[in-house]
Structure formats: structure tokens, C-alpha cells
């Protein structure tokens, strides 16, 4: 279960990295609510990471079905995951 203490720091980081935007919307029931949306760069990043995750999940599923003796180096595939550095770092 995800808590507010987990979600909001992640959303703040995504906002700082300009992957999401947020806006407050008045609610008829209770206080205003904050809605988050992916930016164009956030959509691009999501597509890239989703594809990489699918590759990783497939590799793990295929590896876990074979006995260890059959998992040779020739069967290994790799994925590249990199994070671009911010100019501020």
C-alpha cells in the first residue's frame, strides 16, 4: 500500500524534473484537489521506461523458467537504463 508520505515526494521530484505538471481544481465536495498530468517530456520518458521495463520483465520471466545450467552467457541480453544529469547537479 502506498501512503501520502511515499506518493507526494515522488510527485514533487517528477514535477521538479518537469515530467509532470499540477493544478489545483475547486471541488464541490471538500477542499480543492491537486491534479497531476504528464508533460510531453514525461510522456516520452514513460514510453521509454515502459518499453525497458517490458524487456526486463520478459528477460526475468525467460530466465526463471530455465534451469541454472542452461543460463549461459550467450543467452543473456542487456538493457540500457540511464538518467541524464541535470545542469544543477
Kinemage of the C-alpha trace (Angstrom):
@kinemage 1
@onewidth
@group {chain A} dominant
@subgroup {mainchain}
@vectorlist {calphas} color= white
{ca unk a 1} P 0.000 0.000 0.000
{ca unk a 2} L 1.313 3.419 -0.955
{ca unk a 3} L 0.964 6.232 1.546
{ca unk a 4} L 0.955 10.017 1.158
{ca unk a 5} L 4.491 10.020 2.551
{ca unk a 6} L 5.547 7.907 -0.429
{ca unk a 7} L 3.464 9.418 -3.229
{ca unk a 8} L 3.928 13.153 -2.683
{ca unk a 9} L 7.752 13.174 -2.575
{ca unk a 10} L 7.747 11.200 -5.836
{ca unk a 11} L 5.283 13.622 -7.440
{ca unk a 12} L 7.391 16.571 -6.219
{ca unk a 13} L 10.512 15.044 -7.789
{ca unk a 14} L 8.690 14.357 -11.067
{ca unk a 15} L 7.468 17.955 -11.052
{ca unk a 16} L 10.983 19.277 -10.377
{ca unk a 17} L 12.261 17.179 -13.305
{ca unk a 18} L 9.442 18.648 -15.446
{ca unk a 19} L 7.930 15.235 -16.129
{ca unk a 20} L 4.565 16.235 -14.631
{ca unk a 21} L 2.615 19.436 -14.086
{ca unk a 22} L -0.022 20.039 -11.453
{ca unk a 23} L -3.022 22.271 -10.980
{ca unk a 24} L -5.452 22.931 -8.174
{ca unk a 25} L -9.114 22.382 -9.045
{ca unk a 26} L -12.014 23.516 -6.877
{ca unk a 27} L -14.141 20.657 -5.612
{ca unk a 28} L -17.878 20.666 -4.954
{ca unk a 29} L -17.213 18.242 -2.108
{ca unk a 30} L -14.461 19.351 0.238
{ca unk a 31} L -11.216 21.236 -0.293
{ca unk a 32} L -9.600 21.929 -3.682
{ca unk a 33} L -7.814 18.963 -5.244
{ca unk a 34} L -4.466 18.860 -6.953
{ca unk a 35} L -4.398 17.075 -10.313
{ca unk a 36} L -1.198 15.903 -11.994
{ca unk a 37} L -0.598 15.438 -15.727
{ca unk a 38} L 2.341 14.159 -17.727
{ca unk a 39} L 4.244 16.760 -19.720
{ca unk a 40} L 5.307 15.907 -23.287
{ca unk a 41} L 8.737 15.007 -21.876
{ca unk a 42} L 7.012 12.929 -19.182
{ca unk a 43} L 5.071 11.027 -21.844
{ca unk a 44} L 8.275 10.390 -23.799
{ca unk a 45} L 10.073 9.204 -20.657
{ca unk a 46} L 7.121 6.985 -19.719
{ca unk a 47} L 7.148 5.301 -23.136
{ca unk a 48} L 10.907 4.693 -22.987
{ca unk a 49} L 10.851 3.325 -19.438
{ca unk a 50} L 7.743 1.217 -20.121
{ca unk a 51} L 9.475 -0.431 -23.069
{ca unk a 52} L 12.617 -1.049 -20.996
{ca unk a 53} L 10.536 -2.467 -18.149
{ca unk a 54} L 8.789 -4.856 -20.544
{ca unk a 55} L 12.188 -6.055 -21.819
{ca unk a 56} L 13.393 -6.565 -18.267
{ca unk a 57} L 10.226 -8.406 -17.225
{ca unk a 58} L 10.495 -10.679 -20.269
{ca unk a 59} L 14.164 -11.417 -19.558
{ca unk a 60} L 13.393 -12.256 -15.919
{ca unk a 61} L 10.451 -14.463 -16.899
{ca unk a 62} L 12.518 -16.317 -19.507
{ca unk a 63} L 15.469 -16.746 -17.158
{ca unk a 64} L 13.377 -18.024 -14.272
{ca unk a 65} L 11.896 -20.792 -16.430
{ca unk a 66} L 15.257 -22.361 -17.313
{ca unk a 67} L 17.421 -24.466 -15.015
{ca unk a 68} L 20.574 -22.633 -13.939
{ca unk a 69} L 22.759 -24.934 -16.042
{ca unk a 70} L 21.036 -23.625 -19.188
{ca unk a 71} L 21.518 -19.935 -18.382
{ca unk a 72} L 24.672 -19.398 -20.416
{ca unk a 73} L 26.243 -16.023 -21.131
{ca unk a 74} L 25.207 -16.359 -24.779
{ca unk a 75} L 21.565 -16.258 -23.661
{ca unk a 76} L 21.993 -13.036 -21.725
{ca unk a 77} L 20.656 -9.840 -23.134
{ca unk a 78} L 21.134 -6.383 -21.769
{ca unk a 79} L 19.128 -3.253 -21.458
{ca unk a 80} L 20.461 0.231 -21.021
{ca unk a 81} L 18.940 2.480 -18.394
{ca unk a 82} L 20.481 5.866 -17.935
{ca unk a 83} L 19.499 9.064 -16.233
{ca unk a 84} L 20.504 12.291 -17.825
{ca unk a 85} L 22.300 14.652 -15.481
{ca unk a 86} L 20.674 17.952 -14.672
{ca unk a 87} L 22.794 21.036 -15.179
{ca unk a 88} L 22.174 21.773 -11.488
{ca unk a 89} L 23.891 18.562 -10.349
